[in-house]
Structure formats: structure tokens, C-alpha cells
Amino acid sequence: MTEDREAPSLAVLIDADNTSARYAQAIFEEIVKLGEANVRRIYGDFSGSRLAAWDAAIQSLAILQHQQRNNTKGKNAADIALVIDAMDLLHKNRLDGVCLVSSDSDFTRLAQRLREDRLAVYGFGERKTPEAFRNACSRFIYLENILEAEPEKGGAATGAVRPRKKPPKKAVPIIAKAMEDGDDDGWVYLGAVGSRIQAAAPDFDPRTYGCANLSTLVEKSGGFEVRKGSGNAIQIRRKADAGGTAARAAPAKGGKASAPGAQ
């Protein structure tokens, strides 16, 4: 009997001044896919009404609230408190990763520093997040991708505005670039492609293209042939008419090739 692997231990550090409370539940539902949120902290000036929308989420999601007043106008004490706590947690050596929830590029150096000590850094922010912070993370998740708009009630939308999705074919160049070392017939395992894409583009997400996963995106993009390789692992290659050099599908080792486009 094999032992269950322990879920990665994560710290979730939220910049309340830079994150809408409407994303709170969706953020923690996404984090469940990454590991266990053992540390949950939120930073901001909660003395006024500006961050009052966070009250319900702080209670229901068991987030530890850190009150930080800005003693000088234009200075963000909450950002400094978040960074100090992150470094304290780093040196306690009890974490596998940190989730930085903010759209603020000021956390770019923090993300770099955490990764230097081999911690996984998952960034959560809106599409306006500067590229430097996105690329400093091991993986960056757009908040618009994890929260769908709720149905309108009484003529007013109660959820976030649904972002416009990119057409799947726009992902073809990104996927193709990660397939450069395929076998003699051009076939590459989809899992390896996904890993290379994530390493090169931390903010890549099939949901940006309206697809639940990479397999669906590959199929809907129209630019690739798909087959099952050994162990039923999915393999893909460029279609000849989509700029690739692939010919007709050759039989996979240990099995027959499926027709182009098959799952």
C-alpha cells in the first residue's frame, strides 16, 4: 500500500489594498489545487470603510487580519508588513510555497527572493498586473480566469465582469514553441509541452482561451494532431497545413496511431 503524499504547505499573503474581496472565495478554491493554505494572512488599513467588503471573507475563510495604518500619505505600510512576514516565514523553513495575492509590481523582488530559496511562488492578480511581477512568479494566475460572472439579478450584475476570451488558435505559436525537441516524426508528449510552457510563460492559462485544460486547448486550436502514446499518455504534433513539418501519423510505440484530432 502506497502512502499518500502530503500536500505542499503554502502561505497565502493577500494585499487587500490591491485586491477586490469579490475574488476571495475563488482564490482559495484555486489554491486547493496547488496545496494546503496553512498560513492565511491579509494586510491593509481596515480602520475605515474602504476595505469593509473584506470583512465577511476574512471571517468565513479564517484569514488572519493584519491592520496596518499608513502613517505617512503615499506610503504603503501594508506592503512592508507583508514582505517582512514573508521573509520571516521563509527563514522558518516550514513552507513549500507562497501565494502572493496582488496586482502590484512592488512585490516583484519579493517573488524573486523567495524563488532563490527554492520556494514555489504563485502570483494571483488582475490582467493589469505588470509583466515583471508575473514573470518573477513560478506561476501567475489571473483572477479574471478563476471567477466567472454571476447571473444578473434584478437587472444588475452581482459578480465580476466576464473577460473576453482569446480564440484558441492564438495559442498555437506558444504551444508550437514548446515542441522543438519532438521525435523523428514530430510527436511530443503533452505533459512535457505543458511544463515547458509554464516555465517560459508563468501566466499561461488555457482558461484565457476559454478552455478548461491544455488538452482541450490543443484540440480546439486546430493546429495539432493528437494521439495516445505508451501508457495512454497524450502526444501531439503540428499539422502539416498549420505550418508544421509533420506527415501522416506514424504508429506510436506499443500501440496504433489514432486519426488526426482524436483524443
Backbone as a ProteinNet text record, in pm:
[ID]
protein_1_A
[PRIMARY]
MTEDREAPSLAVLIDADNTSARYAQAIFEEIVKLGEANVRRIYGDFSGSRLAAWDAAIQSLAILQHQQRNNTKGKNAADIALVIDAMDLLHKNRLDGVCLVSSDSDFTRLAQRLREDRLAVYGFGERKTPEAFRNACSRFIYLENILEAEPEKGGAATGAVRPRKKPPKKAVPIIAKAMEDGDDDGWVYLGAVGSRIQAAAPDFDPRTYGCANLSTLVEKSGGFEVRKGSGNAIQIRRKADAGGTAARAAPAKGGKASAPGAQ
[TERTIARY]
84.9	0	88.7	65	146.3	92.3	183.9	142.2	99.2	-3.2	-47.9	58.8	87.6	183.3	118.9	193.7	142.1	131.6	22.3	2.7	106.4	156.8	252.4	194.1	274.9	231.3	252.2	145.8	151.1	113.3	172.1	131.2	59.7	-57	-133.9	-125.7	-61.9	-41.6	-116.3	-216.9	-307.9	-286.7	-265.2	-258	-399.6	-468.5	-609	-625.7	-525	-533.8	-533.8	-490.7	-474.2	-553.8	-646.1	-722.6	-867.6	-959.5	-1102.3	-1147.8	-1232.3	-1284.2	-1371.9	-1421.4	-1509.7	-1436.8	-1303	-1224.4	-1189.5	-1217.5	-1166.1	-1195.9	-1322.3	-1360.3	-1294.8	-1296	-1237.9	-1087.2	-1019	-874.6	-844.3	-917.5	-889.7	-933.8	-1034.6	-1073.2	-964.5	-898.7	-788	-665.6	-640.5	-523.2	-531.4	-652.8	-670.2	-603	-597.9	-534.5	-381.9	-328.3	-184.3	-125	-203	-152.9	-248.4	-195.5	-276.9	-241	-341.5	-319.4	-311.7	-195.4	-179.4	-161.8	-106	-91.7	-179.1	-269	-361.1	-360.2	-304.2	-291.1	-330.2	-387.8	-429.1	-381.9	-337.4	-273.9	-343.9	-366.1	-428.2	-471.5	-522.4	-576.3	-726.7	-769.5	-910.6	-985.7	-923.4	-985.5	-1101.3	-1100.6	-1208.3	-1304.8	-1382	-1483.4	-1433.9	-1316.9	-1269.8	-1251.2	-1207.3	-1182.4	-1289.8	-1403.5	-1509.9	-1562.1	-1551.9	-1601.7	-1526.3	-1408.2	-1329.3	-1375.8	-1456.9	-1494.2	-1551.5	-1648.3	-1714.2	-1616	-1532.7	-1435.6	-1330.9	-1287.5	-1187.9	-1239.9	-1366.7	-1425.6	-1452	-1515	-1554.6	-1436.2	-1328.9	-1212.5	-1099.3	-1125.9	-1028.1	-895	-902.3	-782.2	-742.4	-613.9	-564	-544.7	-615.3	-613.2	-500.2	-417.1	-308.4	-342.6	-377	-411	-282.6	-271.3	-154	-197.2	-183.7	-216	-101.7	-139.6	-38.7	-10.4	102.2	133.8	172.9	214.3	250.1	177.4	116.7	42.9	135.5	87.9	166.6	255	265.1	344.2	250.9	288.4	203	266.9	226.4	281.2	241.6	124.8	77.6	172	223.1	317.4	442.9	492.9	615.3	590.4	474.7	440.8	431.4	373.6	361.4	500.3	588.6	723.7	798.2	787.3	853.8	805	673.1	617.1	662.3	668.8	712.2	854.4	941.8	1080.6	1091.8	1009.8	1008.3	966.9	863.7	815.5	920.9	990.3	1096.1	1202	1245	1355	1312.1	1182	1135.1	1139.8	1159.7	1176.5	1061.7	940.6	826.3	730.9	766.1	676.1	734	642.5	681.4	658	572.7	542.6	465.9	459.3	388.8	297.3	174.8	79.8	75.1	120.4	117.9	-2.7	-98.6	-223.2	-218.9	-185.4	-173.5	-150.4	-186.2	-156.9	-45.8	24.3	123.3	263.8	330.5	465.6	568.8	532.4	627	670.8	593.7	627.3	716.3	764.1	849.2	974.4	1043.4	1168.1	1140.7	1028.6	994.2	977.2	906.3	886.8	1021.2	1110.1	1243	1319.9	1313.5	1389.1	1338	1207.8	1151.1	1191.3	1193.3	1231.6	1380	1460.6	1603.5	1627.5	1534.8	1543.9	1457.1	1425.3	1355.5	1211.3	1148.6	1006.5	927.9	819.7	729.8	654.4	641.6	570	454.9	333	213	154.9	156.2	100	-46	-126.8	-268	-294.6	-334.7	-360.5	-445.7	-488.6	-570.9	-482.6	-545.9	-471.2	-385	-415.7	-336.3	-200.8	-176.9	-51.9	68.5	168.6	286.4	357.9	416.7	482.7	595.5	668.8	783	739.9	630.5	582.9	531.5	459.2	407.4	521.4	624.7	735.3	826.5	820.4	900.7	842.6	716.4	649.6	675.5	665.8	673.5	554.6	440.2	318.2	232.5	170.9	85.3	-55.7	-154.2	-293.8	-375.8	-439.1	-523.4	-654.1	-688.5	-810.8	-934.4	-929.3	-1044.7	-1071.7	-968.2	-985.6	-1051	-1042	-1093.3	-1228.8	-1280.5	-1411.9	-1498.4	-1599.4	-1692	-1797.7	-1852.9	-1957.8	-2082	-2142.2	-2265.9	-2383.1	-2495.5	-2612.9	-2664.5	-2720.6	-2777.2	-2904.8	-2919.8	-3039.1	-3096.8	-3221.6	-3286	-3223.4	-3159.8	-3103.9	-2962.2	-2904.5	-2768.3	-2680.4	-2562.2	-2470	-2409.5	-2407.5	-2353.3	-2211.3	-2163.7	-2028.9	-1933.2	-1812.8	-1713.8	-1752.4	-1705.1	-1734.5	-1658.4	-1728.3	-1662.8	-1564.4	-1436.4	-1338.6	-1357.6	-1322.4	-1329.8	-1217.1	-1253.4	-1154.5	-1085.7	-959.9	-887.5	-927.1	-929.8	-959.6	-849	-883.8	-783.2	-668.3	-695.5	-588.9	-474.3	-502.3	-397.4	-289.6	-321.9	-225.4	-132.4	-158.8	-78.3	70.7	112.3	257.2	321.7	248.9	303.8	325.5	225.9	236.1	345.2	348.2	445.8	589.3	612.1	747.3	799.5	707.2	745.9	760.8	753.8	758.7	884.4	986.4	1100.9	1184.4	1175.2	1257.8	1172.7	1081.2	998.4	1078.2	1013.9	1083.9	1097.5	1147	1174.2	1049.2	933.4	808.2	738.7	800.9	744.4	653.4	636.1	545.9	612.9	537.6	586.1	477.7	517.9	419.8	361.9	230.4	160.7	203.8	230.4	272.9	402.4	496.6	624.6	604.4	514.6	484.1	428.4	336.3	276.6	380	473.6	578.5	668.4	701.6	789.1	718.9	592	516.5	512.2	483	472	603.5	714.7	846.8	878.8	836.4	866	766.7	641.5	535.2	452.6	492.5	423	274.7	233.9	92.9	9.7	69.3	-7.9	-116.1	-237.1	-350.3	-450.4	-484.7	-582.7	-715.1	-747.8	-873.9	-876.9	-759.4	-752	-811.9	-807.4	-858.8	-993.2	-1058	-1189.6	-1188.3	-1073.6	-1061.4	-1025	-1079.1	-1057.6	-917	-854.4	-721.5	-645.3	-517.4	-430.8	-474.7	-520.8	-565.4	-680	-776	-888.8	-842.9	-750.7	-698.7	-628.7	-546.3	-475.6	-575.8	-679.4	-779.9	-854.7	-896.6	-976.7	-894.5	-762.4	-679	-673.4	-692	-691	-553.2	-448	-314.1	-234.5	-296.2	-218	-292.3	-214.3	-265.9	-247.4	-335.7	-332.4	-344.1	-268	-280.7	-243.3	-270.4	-232.6	-101.2	-2.4	124.5	126.1	244.3	255.9	195.2	122.8	57.2	-58.6	-110.6	-222.9	-190.6	-60.9	-23.1	-47.3	-97	-130.3	-4.6	5.7	112.6	51.7	125.9	77.5	190.5	152.3	248.3	176.6	253.8	195.4	132.5	22.2	-37.5	43.4	55.8	134.1	76.5	-56.2	-118.2	-125.8	-63.8	-65.3	75.4	163.4	299.3	396.5	350.4	438.6	498.2	586.2	650.9	602.1	499.4	451.5	388.1	410	340.9	225.1	177.5	68.9	116.3	25.8	62.4	122.6	240	303	256.6	255.8	210.2	295.4	230.3	301.8	362.6	470.4	531.7	434.5	409.1	317.2	172.3	141.7	1.4	-14.8	-141.2	-169.6	-200.1	-165.9	-196.1	-342.1	-396.5	-536.1	-542.4	-660.5	-675.5	-643.3	-593.8	-561.8	-681.4	-652.5	-758.1	-824.1	-787.9	-851	-795.8	-873.7	-828	-756.1
-119.1	0	124.4	212.7	332.3	440.2	518.6	625.9	747	817	938.5	1046.7	1116.2	1225.6	1344.9	1405.6	1520.8	1639.5	1713.1	1829.6	1936.1	2009	2116.9	2218.5	2261.5	2360.2	2500.9	2579.6	2711.5	2822.1	2939.4	3060.5	3149.9	3199.2	3289.2	3429.4	3520.7	3657.4	3751.5	3820.7	3899.9	4049.2	4120	4266.3	4319.1	4349.6	4391.4	4522.8	4609.5	4738.9	4724.5	4607.9	4589.3	4471.8	4417.3	4300.8	4315.9	4292.2	4302	4180.6	4204.5	4096.6	3999.8	4039.6	3950.2	3825.7	3832.5	3718	3620.2	3654.4	3579.2	3429.6	3394.4	3252.8	3178.7	3239.4	3176.2	3155.7	3247.6	3234.2	3109.7	3090.1	2975.1	2844.1	2848.4	2728	2690.8	2789.8	2764.4	2712.1	2765.1	2725.4	2579.5	2527.4	2386.3	2296.4	2339.3	2261.3	2262.7	2359.8	2377.9	2319.3	2316.3	2268.2	2305.7	2309.4	2338.3	2476.3	2563.1	2700.4	2702.1	2667.3	2659.1	2795.6	2890.6	3028.1	3116.9	3193.5	3280.6	3419.2	3515	3648.8	3754.7	3862.3	3972.3	4103.2	4196	4318.4	4440.7	4541.1	4663.7	4750.7	4868.4	4959.1	4937.6	4860.1	4824.2	4917.9	5029.6	5120	5199.5	5216.7	5290.2	5195.3	5248.4	5168.3	5113.8	5160.1	5124	4973.7	4903.2	4759.7	4678.2	4740.6	4672.5	4549.5	4547.4	4432.9	4305.2	4317.8	4200.6	4133.7	4201.3	4150.6	4009.7	3986.7	3855.6	3746.2	3774.4	3674.4	3643.9	3745.3	3725.7	3628.8	3642	3553.1	3413.4	3405.5	3274.5	3190.4	3253.9	3180.9	3172.8	3216	3206.7	3273	3396.1	3471.2	3559.9	3559.5	3643.7	3785.6	3879	4017.7	4095.4	4160.4	4244.1	4390.3	4463.9	4604.8	4687.9	4762.5	4845.6	4985.7	5081.5	5220	5281.3	5366.5	5441.3	5570.4	5573.9	5690.2	5812	5788.9	5898.7	5882.1	5987.6	5980.5	5939.4	5843.2	5797.4	5678.8	5641.9	5525.4	5409.5	5289.9	5173.8	5081.7	5099.7	5019.5	4874.1	4848.2	4710.2	4629	4688.3	4617.9	4578.1	4669.6	4642.5	4531.1	4534.4	4430.4	4294.5	4289.8	4163.4	4107.3	4194	4149.8	4097.7	4168.2	4124.4	3986.6	3966.4	3836.2	3726.5	3758.5	3659.3	3613.3	3708.1	3671.6	3593.7	3629.1	3551.5	3407.1	3390.2	3255.8	3178.1	3247.4	3183.6	3121.7	3196	3150.3	3048.4	3026.8	2921.1	2784.2	2784.6	2659.8	2561.3	2609.2	2520.5	2520.8	2592.3	2607.7	2547.1	2508.3	2463.7	2573	2669.9	2775	2889.6	2999.9	3120.2	3168.1	3204.4	3264.4	3413.3	3494.1	3639.1	3691.9	3746.1	3792	3943	3990.9	4134.4	4158.4	4276.8	4317.3	4422.2	4435.4	4540.3	4490.8	4561.2	4521.5	4538	4604.8	4622.2	4488.5	4381.5	4251.5	4167.5	4228	4155.8	4102.9	4188.1	4144.7	4039.9	4051.1	3950.5	3813.5	3810.2	3683.9	3624.9	3709.2	3662.4	3604.8	3675.9	3632.3	3498.3	3479.4	3354	3237.7	3262.7	3157.2	3123.8	3222.8	3196.5	3090.6	3081.5	2979.6	2858.6	2842.2	2724	2709.9	2819.8	2815.5	2840.1	2767.3	2794.9	2923.9	3010.5	3136.8	3143.1	3145.8	3154.3	3294.6	3367.5	3501.8	3498.9	3580.5	3595.8	3745	3784.1	3925.5	3945.3	4068.1	4100.1	4117.3	4127.1	4135.6	4261.6	4359.3	4482.8	4464	4349	4323.9	4339.2	4417.6	4435.8	4304	4297.9	4176.3	4131.5	4226.9	4191.7	4104.9	4140.6	4061.6	3925.8	3922.6	3796	3698.5	3746.9	3658.9	3622.6	3697.9	3665.9	3547.7	3515.4	3405.5	3271.9	3164	3031.1	3010.2	3060.9	3055.7	3175.3	3238	3352.9	3324.3	3345.1	3312.8	3440	3464.8	3583.6	3563.1	3660.1	3649.5	3644.1	3709.6	3707.2	3566.9	3481.4	3345.5	3252.1	3284.8	3193.5	3234.3	3348.5	3392	3427.7	3345.2	3373.5	3471.8	3549.6	3644.6	3571.2	3621.1	3561.9	3611.5	3538	3582.6	3715.4	3792.7	3920.3	3897.7	3973	3965.9	4105.7	4117.9	4248.5	4350.7	4301.6	4392.9	4438.4	4395.7	4437.3	4315.6	4319.3	4206.3	4208.4	4093.9	4086.5	4033.9	3982.2	3925.4	4010.7	3958.7	4028.7	4023.6	4120.7	4123.7	4011.5	3932.1	3820.5	3874.8	3838.1	3889.3	3825	3896.3	3841.2	3739.8	3621.2	3515	3529.2	3489.6	3487.4	3362.8	3368.3	3247.3	3143.7	3014.9	2909.4	2910.3	2948.6	2945.3	3041	3140.1	3234.1	3165.7	3049.9	2978	2889	2871.4	2779.4	2813.6	2939.3	2968.6	2937.6	2960.6	2934.4	2785.1	2706.3	2560.7	2505.7	2553.3	2503.9	2531.5	2644	2679.5	2582.7	2521.8	2427	2285	2266.9	2133.2	2112.5	2190.5	2191.7	2064.7	1981.8	1860.5	1734.3	1729.3	1610.6	1495.9	1378.4	1264.8	1286	1183.4	1197.7	1232	1191.3	1220.2	1344.8	1413.1	1536.8	1523	1402.1	1381	1419.9	1487.9	1530.2	1499.8	1458.1	1433.1	1565.4	1568.1	1689.9	1737.6	1643.4	1681.8	1760.9	1717.5	1787.8	1926.2	1935.9	2065	2162.1	2112.6	2197.8	2250.1	2164.9	2205.7	2312.6	2297.5	2395.9	2530.3	2525.2	2650	2724.2	2652.6	2716.3	2777.1	2710	2762.8	2889.8	2895.5	3011.3	3125.3	3091.8	3191.9	3159.7	3206.9	3173	3208.9	3303.9	3344.7	3272.6	3172.6	3098.4	3016.6	3022.5	2950.7	2919.5	2791.7	2757.7	2830.5	2869.8	2940.4	3077.8	3132.7	3260	3245.5	3122.4	3093.4	3020.8	3025.3	2964.1	2813.5	2754.2	2608.3	2569	2457.6	2414.2	2360.3	2304.9	2246.1	2252.5	2215.3	2224.2	2127.9	2009.2	1910.6	1966.7	2029.1	2088.7	2203.6	2283.8	2396.4	2348.4	2244.4	2188.4	2142.9	2074.1	2024.2	2137.7	2238	2347	2444.9	2446	2540.1	2506.7	2378.8	2337.2	2324.8	2342.1	2341.1	2215.2	2112.9	1996.8	1865.1	1760.9	1624.5	1570	1480.5	1426	1274.2	1204.8	1059.9	1014.4	889.4	830.3	753.8	782.6	712.9	599.7	556	447.8	490.8	396.9	428.1	524.1	537.4	627	774.7	808.8	948.8	1018.7	1139.7	1214	1269.9	1251.6	1310.2	1401.7	1505.4	1598.4	1631.4	1676.8	1731.8	1830.6	1919.3	2019.7	1955.2	2011.3	1968.8	2028.1	1951.3	1997.4	2125	2139.3	2257.7	2373.5	2356.7	2464.2	2516.3	2494	2545	2444.5	2321.7	2218.6	2136.3	2044.3	1960	1816.6	1794.1	1658	1599	1470.1	1396.2	1323.8	1216.3	1140.6	1075.7	1052.9	998.6	860.3	840.6	709.1	638.5	502.8	429.6	460.8	476.3	500.4	370.7	380	261.3	195	69.4	-4.4	17.4	76.8	97.2	155.5	168.6	223.8	372.3	442.7	584.8	606.5	705.2	741.1	839.9	863.7	959.6	1097	1186.2	1321.9	1385.2	1452	1520	1432.3	1301.6	1213	1238.3	1203	1221.8	1097.4
0	0	0	-96	-106.4	-14.6	43.3	132.4	51.1	100.8	34.8	51.3	-56.8	-48.8	19.5	109.6	182.1	87	98	11.8	45.5	-54.9	-27.5	69.9	163.7	262.3	206.7	202.2	140.1	238.2	216.8	287.3	187.2	223.9	138.1	197.7	127.5	174.5	79.4	132	49	71.2	-36.1	-35.5	-55.2	55.5	48.5	-25.7	-18.4	-85.7	-237.2	-285.4	-428.8	-482.8	-402.7	-443.9	-400.7	-492.5	-459.7	-379.8	-279.5	-194.9	-272.9	-388.5	-463	-514.6	-517.8	-564	-451.7	-327.4	-212.9	-219.6	-233.7	-234.1	-350.6	-467.1	-586	-569.8	-503.5	-481.2	-400.5	-291.3	-205.6	-270.5	-355	-428.9	-529.3	-586.2	-679.3	-604.3	-487	-409.2	-367	-348.8	-313.5	-416.7	-542.9	-649.3	-638.4	-564.2	-554.8	-427.2	-320.5	-192.9	-81	41.3	158.6	213.7	223.7	270.6	422.9	477	622.3	687.5	613.1	662.4	575.6	640.8	566.6	630.5	561.9	619.1	515.9	566.1	479.4	541	456.9	502.3	443.2	527.2	480.4	596.5	563	664.8	671.9	770.4	783.9	878.3	916.2	1012.7	953.5	821.6	756	686.5	594.4	524.8	390.6	346	211.6	193.5	298.3	288.3	360.5	388.1	462.8	389.8	256.4	178.9	212.8	271.7	307.7	436.9	516.2	648.9	645.1	558.3	552.3	511.4	411	363.7	469.9	542	647.4	752.5	786.9	887.4	831	715.2	661.7	615.9	571.8	521	623	745.2	855.1	818.3	769.3	733	850.2	883.8	991.7	939.8	1000.1	953.7	1020.2	936.6	987.3	958.5	1061.4	1048.7	1037	927.4	906.2	863	952.4	918.5	837.6	744	668.9	744.5	814.6	897.6	815.9	691.1	602.1	470.7	419.5	294.9	180.7	100.3	-13.7	17.3	146.5	185.3	218.4	177	199.6	303.6	428.6	538	524.7	463.4	448.7	361.3	253	165.5	241.5	324.8	400.5	502.1	567.9	665.7	598.2	478.5	405	371.2	325.7	290.1	412.3	525.7	649	690.3	686.3	724.1	628.4	499.9	401.1	429.7	463.8	492.8	623	722.3	846.7	820.1	739.2	706	626.8	537.8	458.5	548.8	649.7	734.2	839.5	853.2	942.6	874.7	742.2	664.8	684.2	691	710.3	590.9	486.3	372.5	245.2	156.4	22.4	-81	-47	-141.8	-78.8	-153.2	-108	-219	-182.6	-276.3	-248.9	-344	-330.2	-406.8	-334.5	-396.1	-407.5	-525.9	-550.3	-698.5	-744.4	-882.1	-884.1	-773.5	-752.9	-788.6	-876.4	-918.8	-808.6	-697.5	-587.2	-527.7	-552.5	-495.5	-587.7	-695.7	-790	-722.7	-648.8	-583.7	-476.2	-406.9	-306.7	-372.5	-484.6	-556	-599	-648.9	-690	-571.3	-458.1	-339.4	-286	-284.5	-236.7	-327.3	-456.8	-550.6	-541.2	-504	-486	-378.9	-282.9	-178	-209.5	-336.8	-387.9	-337.6	-302.9	-271.9	-400.4	-417.6	-530.1	-498.7	-596.5	-577.5	-676.5	-623	-705.8	-692.8	-803	-802	-843.8	-779	-813.2	-831.7	-951.9	-975.8	-1099.5	-1120.4	-1236.8	-1360.3	-1475.1	-1601	-1609.8	-1528.7	-1527.9	-1459.8	-1397.3	-1326.1	-1420.1	-1382.5	-1468.9	-1499	-1617	-1665	-1573.3	-1515.6	-1431.1	-1313.5	-1247.2	-1134.1	-1180.5	-1292	-1343.6	-1372.2	-1436.5	-1475.4	-1358.8	-1249.4	-1132.1	-1055.2	-1080	-1009.7	-1079.9	-1003.7	-1064.7	-1156.1	-1111.7	-1190.3	-1151.7	-1250.8	-1223.4	-1274.1	-1188.1	-1219.7	-1223.3	-1337.6	-1349.9	-1273.8	-1192.2	-1112.4	-1201.3	-1315.3	-1406.1	-1459.7	-1462.6	-1513.7	-1412.4	-1284.3	-1183.3	-1127.8	-1173.2	-1126.8	-1245.4	-1270.3	-1378.6	-1329.8	-1420.5	-1384.7	-1337	-1231.9	-1181.5	-1265.3	-1269.3	-1343.8	-1289.8	-1375.3	-1332.1	-1253.2	-1146.2	-1063	-1051.8	-1089.3	-1081.4	-1172.5	-1278.5	-1378	-1349.1	-1235.6	-1201.9	-1183.8	-1242.4	-1228.4	-1089.4	-1024	-888.2	-886	-996.1	-998.5	-1078.5	-1097.2	-1176.7	-1323.9	-1399.8	-1542.4	-1610.7	-1690.1	-1759.8	-1863.7	-1855.2	-1951.2	-2087.7	-2191.3	-2325.6	-2344.8	-2389.8	-2408.5	-2544	-2549.5	-2675.4	-2753.1	-2886.1	-2964	-2945.3	-2935.3	-2913.4	-3013.9	-3138.8	-3239.9	-3206.1	-3119.7	-3079.8	-2995.1	-2939.2	-2855	-2936.3	-3064.3	-3146.6	-3143.6	-3163	-3160.6	-3025.6	-2915.2	-2782	-2762.2	-2802.1	-2787.5	-2878.8	-3003.2	-3100.7	-3056.1	-2992.7	-2948.6	-2843.1	-2768.9	-2663.5	-2716.7	-2848.8	-2908.6	-2992.7	-2968.7	-3058.6	-3057.8	-2952.8	-2948.9	-2954.7	-3049.5	-3068	-3128.1	-3143.8	-3203.6	-3354.4	-3423.7	-3566.9	-3646.5	-3597.2	-3666.5	-3611.8	-3517.2	-3465	-3344.8	-3290.6	-3177.4	-3045.7	-2960.2	-2828.6	-2726.1	-2606.1	-2500.5	-2450.2	-2437	-2398.3	-2259.5	-2168.2	-2033.9	-2035.1	-2119.7	-2130.9	-2191.3	-2288.3	-2350.6	-2247.6	-2165.2	-2062.6	-1965	-1924.7	-1830.2	-1890.5	-2018.3	-2083.2	-2100.2	-2134.1	-2149.7	-2017.4	-1908.5	-1777.1	-1733.3	-1766.4	-1730.2	-1808.3	-1933.6	-2017.7	-1998.3	-1967.8	-1953.2	-1830	-1711.1	-1587.2	-1586.4	-1670.5	-1670.7	-1776.6	-1843.6	-1943.6	-1874	-1928.3	-1868.9	-1980.2	-2002.2	-2106	-2088.8	-1964.5	-1940.5	-2005.1	-2033	-2105.2	-2244.9	-2298.1	-2432	-2427.1	-2311	-2297	-2285.8	-2247.9	-2237	-2094.2	-2049.9	-1911.6	-1889.4	-1993.1	-1976.2	-2108.4	-2102	-2219.8	-2328.8	-2291.5	-2390.2	-2475.2	-2409.4	-2481.3	-2570.4	-2519.6	-2597.2	-2723.4	-2710	-2826.4	-2932.2	-2887.9	-2981.5	-3050.8	-2973.8	-3030.2	-3112.8	-3092.9	-3167.2	-3315.2	-3348.9	-3488.7	-3549.7	-3467.8	-3525.1	-3500.2	-3437	-3397.1	-3420.4	-3444	-3443.2	-3301.7	-3261.7	-3125.7	-3132.8	-3047.9	-3040	-2898.8	-2869.3	-2742.1	-2761	-2677	-2681.4	-2580.3	-2539.9	-2443	-2310.3	-2248.3	-2122.3	-2137.2	-2260.1	-2289	-2267.7	-2256.2	-2244.7	-2378.5	-2373.4	-2495.7	-2560.2	-2692.1	-2770.5	-2876.2	-2913.2	-3015.5	-3112.6	-3233.2	-3327.5	-3416.7	-3478.9	-3567.3	-3688.6	-3732.7	-3859.2	-3973.3	-4080	-4194.4	-4253.4	-4250.3	-4310	-4211.9	-4090.9	-3991.9	-3966.4	-4064.1	-4051.2	-3995.5	-3967.8	-3914.5	-4026.1	-3990.2	-4091.1	-4081.7	-3997.4	-3974.2	-4098.4	-4114.4	-4219.7	-4154.7	-4216.3	-4156.7	-4030.3	-3936	-3804.8	-3817.5	-3758.5	-3753.6	-3627.8	-3630.5	-3512.7	-3391.1	-3276.1	-3151.5	-3103.7	-3028.3	-2972.8	-2877.5	-2901.3	-2812.3	-2844.5	-2961.1	-2993.4	-3130.7	-3177.5	-3308.3	-3297.4	-3402.7	-3403.3	-3428.9	-3361.2	-3385.3	-3498.5	-3548.2	-3655.8	-3605.5	-3692.6	-3650.6	-3581.3	-3466.1	-3392	-3290.2	-3283	-3185.3	-3048.7	-2945.4	-2807.5	-2763
[MASK]
+++++++++++++++++++++++++++++++++++++++++++++++++++++++++++++++++++++++++++++++++++++++++++++++++++++++++++++++++++++++++++++++++++++++++++++++++++++++++++++++++++++++++++++++++++++++++++++++++++++++++++++++++++++++++++++++++++++++++++++++++++++++++++++++++++++++

